[in-house]
Amino acid sequence: MAYTHRELREAFHLQFLSRLLKLSDPRLYVLKGGANLRFFHGSPRYSEDMDLDVLGGAVSTLRKNGYRVLSDAAFRRSLAALGVVDVEVNDPGRAKHTPTTQRFRARVVTAAGEALPTKVEFSRRRQDAASQAIVTGTVSPDRTGRYRQLAFQCQHYSGHAQAEQKLAALVGRSEPQVRDVFDLYVLWLGGHWDDTVGRTLPEHVRTRAADLLVSFSYADYVDQVVDYLDPESRADYEGVDRWNDICAALIDLLDEGDT
């Protein structure tokens, strides 16, 4: 089977995560963002990077374990079986490893010599996260099985918590991202946006979110979302009318927070 660039990055993320959880205390990590939506909430959108929150442990220990995974021969053999000829790791001496953020950057090299950049980022900013927002689940076998990998368990944020985080991200980024809009829509389709989600943000923030929804163009949506969708899902979400439907649905949901 020939894997696409999106799939090879995803295989890298899954292999890295499963091996890190075996190497260290899995209770320290909480998967979030697009990878969480993809692995646990049925999102058809691939992510180029993987993000997690860290709930404890030393910066130096995570740094050591992360690079240990990246250099592990078994890790690389698993990826080689999928057509990855090398994993080029960025200079560890120049990587960001601070008390708030740790990043592991690498390039997944294909048999054709293409180097696909990706990163795994850990944040220590959310150590006050409510325990009920964190759940333990099994990564979808539909995801792992495609890459000849066994499913495994991982802590991640619940759909409701992820919806709150995505709303905050939508209005909080210095450069707003249309992928946050799509992720919110996926969470709503999955039943994770209830009547409390819109009320978690002040009125002016909900207004800002609604303004952003109408500021994005369909071209933005294609570049950041449609081009990253599973081929089998693309027909369900492409087209200007579909994009307008997504925006209208989310604006209605934001308006419900005012009642």
Buried (B, 14 or more C-beta within 10 A) or exposed (E): EEBEEBBBBBBBBBBBBBBBBEBBEBEBBBBBBBBBBBBBBBBBBBBBBBBBBBBEBEBEEBBEBBBBBBEBEEBBEBBBEBBBEBBEBBEEEEBEBEEEBBBBBBBBBBEEEEEBEBBBBBBBEBEEBEEEBBBEBEBBEEBBEBBEBEBBEBBBBBBBBBBBBBBBBBBEEEEBBBBBBBBBBBBBBBEBBBEEBBBBBEEEBBBBBBEBBEEBEBEBBBEBBBEBBBEEBBEEBBBEEBBEEBBEBBBEBBEBBEE
